[in-house]
Each structure stands twice: as C-alpha cells, then as structure tokens.
Amino acid sequence: MYHDFTYEAVLASSLRAQWKLDDVLRADQELDFSRYMMPESLSGTAALAGLSEDERRILNQIVAYQYLHLFGMVEEFILPFVLDHARPMLNEDDFRVRALLNFASEEAKHIHLFKRFCEAFARGFPVVCRVVGPRETLSAVILNRHPLAVGLIILMIEWMTQEHYLGSIRDNQDLDPLFKSLMRNHWMEEAQHAKLDTLIVEALAEGRSPKQLKHVFQEFVVIVSFIDKCLGAQAALNVQTLQRASGRRVDDAPGMIAQLHSAARWTYLGSGMGHPRFKAAAEAISPLLATAIEKLSVQVAVPVVPQLAAAPAG
C-alpha cells in the first residue's frame, strides 16, 4: 500500500491545521504592489524581453491575479464534488462523514479567502484584470465529466499546491508577505485535502474494468484540454491587461502570450501530473492509467507555439 491515510487521522490533522480568514487577510488589509507576488518558477515572466523592471513586476502581479481567479474556480467545483460524494455516506462511518464535511467546509472557506484576495487586489491595481469565465460556467463544464476523472483532476490540483508552496514559495523572501501567507495557509489545509481525495479516488475507482478506466482517462484528457484552452485564453487576456496598465503596446505580443501559456501549463497541469503522490495514486488504480497520464504530462510540457496561444476561447 502506497499510503496509510485514514479518515480518523486526516480529520484530526485537519482540525489542528485550521485557520480563520482574518488570520490570513483581514477585509481591510492591502496588498503590497511594490513587490512581486508570484515566484518566477510559476510566473515565467523573467525571460520576457522588451519589458522594463516595473512592467515585469506588473505582469507578475497580473499572473498572481490569474492564480487567485483560477483557484477560486477550482474551489468552486471541488465543493459540490465533495458534497456529492459525502451525501451517500451520511449513515456510514462517523469519522468518514465528519472528515468529508470538514473538507467541504474548508473548501467553502477557501472560496471566501480567494474572493477576499481578489477584492484587495482590485482595490490596489490600476486597471481591471480581465479573466476567463464566468467561473460558474467553467466549473460546470468540469463537473459534467466522469466523477473519477473529476476526482483525479482534483487530486492532481491538491498535490500541485504542495509543490507550489514547498518548491517555490516557502523560502522566497521577495514576495508580498500577504500573498505568501495565502499560499502558506492554503497549502496547510490542502495537504489534508489531498489525503482525503486520495481516499475518495480509491472509492470511485474500486471495481472499475480496464474498459471503464480507459473511458475515465479519455474524460481526464477532455478536462485537461479544457483547462489548457482556458490557460491560453487567459494568457492573451493577461497581455491585454499589461498593455492597459503600462499604457503601451508590447513588442511581440504573440510570443509573450506563448511564454505565459507555457508557464501556466506547468503551473496548473504539469506540476500536478508529475507530482510523485499523484503518480502513485494513478499507479495504484491501474499501471496502464498511470502510463497514459505520464505520456500526457510530457505533452503538456511541450512549449506552446504563439499561434495556438493567441487563439481565442470558443
């Protein structure tokens, strides 16, 4: 067995790790727009030519707003997914029920947290950041796929947040302290959610035939492709926002869009699919499924050409 997670143990850990909204960001607190908000490994902005230092910092902040928006969307489809999974379990093991309901409660708190950060960002940033959406529509597209495929996507994202904080943010002293606090506290609770979602995925995968798992992988690919399309559209919007914030047109906008899209692919897809814990979960379900996801992760890592990155969402 590749893990020793139990509902009782995860519930206990979750209760110890809990925090309140005001511990992270009070409703009246302001972000520090003189500082970067995202590490370079997640923003991919340092290599862009033709930008001043101020423009590079502004673009980094725009990418940070993208993170707030997309993770707000993620939380919004995780919440109903967990509640749908918990509903049939209400008369079963008490620790299981409590752990799942606590999971849902914390995801609702995360939605509130990301909204609060979006509001603080909007108060301090000079222009409105356009984003893909509406989020409710994007969430519905994902939730309409096979439950196991959705569970795998969620598990990928939850392990991904661990990689983001531990690998790029925890020791970075150059970021806005409040944004860094968001990442730290989100990581603390998502570390427990990843364990619970591992158990959910195992339950959803139990008894699935090879043919059914092949269909699940196809559904997983559909979701990944949809997310990737959203990331490409968002990259184009980010460049538009930069131009409005800086008051000038950037050189080689298609190339900049391609770079931002490639960076986002790693941030939101590659870093999750390549996480050892996610790979172990897929392997435990089916070695063939794990191999297929591994091949997909390699495709996701391929740089995006400007023509694809500039294509509108539709």
N, C-alpha and C positions, 0 to 999 in steps of 0.2 A: 504494500500500500504506500502511495507516494505522499500521504499526509495523515495527520492524526486529528483533524478538526472534528469537533462535536458541537452541537447546538448549545449545550450547557456551558462549555468552556468559552465559546465565542461570545455568548451573551455576557458572561462575567467580564471578559476583556473589554467588550464594548461599553459596558456601564462604567468601567474605570477610565476609559479614554474620552468620555463625553465632555463636551464644552458647550457654552452658551454663545449666542450670536454676538453679544456685546463683548465677549472675551476676544473676539477676532476683529470686529469693526462695529463701532457704535454708529447709529444712524446719522450723527452729525460730524463724524470724522472725515478728513480729507486725505486723498492720496497725494503723494509727493511726485509731481510731474517734472521735477528737475532730475529724476533718476530713471534708470531703466527698470522695467517691470518683469521682463522675461529673460532667462539665460539664453545665451547665443545658441546653445545646442538645441533649443526648442523654437527659437525665433528665426534663425537663418538669415539675419539681416546684415551681419558684419561684412559679408563678402560682396555686397551690392556696391557697384561702382557709381560714381556721379552724385553721391549724396553728401551733404555736409554732416558734421557731427550732430547738430541739432535735428536735422531731418532723419538721421539714422535713429536717434533716440525717440523721435515722434513715431516713426514706423514701428519701432519695438513696442511702444505703448499701444498702437493700433492692433498689433498682433496679440498683445495681452488682452485687449477688449474682445478680440476673436475668441480667446480662451474662455473668458467669462461667459460669453454668449453660447458657445458650443457646449460647454459643460453644464450650463443651465438647461440646455435642451436635453442633454444626456440624463440629468437627474429627473427631468420631467417624463422620460419614458421608463426609467428604472422604477419609479414609484408605483405606477399601475401594474408593471410586471410583477413586482414583489407582492403586491396586494392580491393579484390574481392567483399567484402561487400559494399564498397563505390561506386564502378562503377555504379551500377543501380540507385544510389541515386543522381547522379550529377545534375539532373534537379529539385530536390526537395528542402526541407528546407535549406536555406543558412547556418544556424548555424550547422545543422547536417553534411552537406558536409564539412565545414571548420573544424569541430571537428574531423571527421574521417580522413581527410587528414593530419591534425596536428598529430593525433595519429600515422599514418603511418610514418610521417617524424621523429617523436621522436623514433620510433622503429628502423628506419634506423640509427639514431644517436647512439642508444644503441648497435647495431651490431658493429659499428665503435669503440665504447668505449670498449666493451669486447675484440675485436681484439687487441686494443692498450694495454690493461692489459695483454693479453696473450703474446704479444711481450716483454713487460717489464719483465714478469715472466721468459720467456725463456732466456733472457739475464742474469738473475741473478741466476738461478737454475742450479746445477751442472750437471744434466743429462736431457735428453728429456723425458717428461711425455707422455707416450702412452695413447691414448684416443680412445673411440669407435667412429665409423664413417664409411665413411665420413659423415659430418653433413648434406650435401645436401640430401643424401640418407635417413637418419633418418627423416629429415623434410618431405620428400615426402611421407614416409610411413604414417605419421600422417595426412597430408593434404588430403590424399586419402580416409579418412573416412568421415562419415556423417558430414555436416557443423555444425549442432547443437552440435554434440558430440565434435567436434574440438573447438567450441566456449566455451563449458563448461570446457574443459581442460585448455584453455587459461585463462578463468575466475578464475579457481582454482589456476593456477600459479600466476596470478596477485595478488590475495588476499594473497597467500602464501608469496610473497615478503614483504608484510606488516608485517606479523607475524615474518619473519626472522629479519627484521631490528628493529622493535619496541620491540620484545620479547627477542632478544638475542644479538643485536649488538650495539644499540644506547648508552647504559650505560656501555659498555665493554671497559675498558681503556687499556687492554693488547694487543690489535690487532694492526697490522701495520696501521698507520694513513691513508695511501693512499688506502688500501683495504677497510678500514672503510668508507672512502669518497665515494668509488664506491658504496657501499651498501646504503649509505645515499641518494645519488643523484638518484640512480636507484629507490629507494623507493619513492622519491618525485614525479617523473613522473608516475611511475606505479600506484600510488594512484589514479591518474586521469584516467589512462587507465582502471583500474578495474571498474570505474563508467561507462565509455563508453562501455566496453564489456558487462556490465550488460544490457545496452540498446540493444546491438546487439543480445545477447542471447534471450532477450524477443521478439525481432522481429522475430528471427528464430524459436522460439517456438510457436508463435501465430497460433492458429488453428490446432495444431497437435493433432491427435487422440491418445487414450491410446495405440493402437497397434503401431502407429508410434513412440511414446515415448518409448515403450519397445524396439524397434529396436535401437533407439538413445542410450539407456542405454547399450545395447549389444555392440554398437560401442565404447562407452565410456570405457567399460571394455577392449575391444581389445587394445585401446590406452594405458590404464593404464598398462596392461600386457606387452605391448611392451616396455614401459618406464622402468618397473621393470626389464625386461630382460636386457636392456641396463645398468641399475644400477648394476646388478650382474656382468656383464662382465667388467664394469668399476672398480668395487671393486677388481677384480682379477688383472687387469692392474695396479691399484694403489699399490698393494703389490709387484708386479714385479718392479715397479719404485722405491719403497722404498729399495728393495734389491740391486738394482744397485747403488742408491745414497749412501747407507750405506756400501756397499762393503761386505755384508754378507747375508746368508740365514736366514730368520726369523724362530723362532720356531712356530709350529702350524699355518702354512700359511692358511689352510682351515678355522680354527677358526677365524683368523684375517679377512679373506675375508667375512665371515658370519657377523661379527660385523660391518664392514664397509658397507656392503649391507643393514643391518637393519637400520643403521644410515641414509643412503641415502634414504631409503624408507620413513622415517619420514620427512626428509628434503624436498624431491621433490614430495611426494604424500600425506602422512598423514597430514602434517601441512596445506596443502591446502584444502583437503577434509573435514577436521574438522573445518575450519575457519567459524565462525558464519555467515559472509556475504555470503559465498559460499553456505552454507546450506540453508540460507534464499532464495537465488536465485533459488535453486533447488526446494524448497518447493513451491515457487510462481508458478513454471511451473507445478508441479504435486507432491502431497504428496507421491504418490507411487514411483516416481522417486527419491525423497529425501530419502525415506526409503531404497531404493535399494542402493543408493550411501553411506548412513550411514553404511549399512552392509558391503559394500566393503571396507570402510575406516577401519573397525575393522579387516578385513582380512589382510589389508596392514600392520597393526601394529603388526601382529604376527611375532616373531623373525624368521629369515631365518636360515635354517639348513645348515651346511657347504657344504654338497654335492650339494645343489641347488646353493649356492653362487659361487661354484667353476666351475659350468657348463659353457662351452664356449658359446658365442653368435653364432647363426647359423640360 
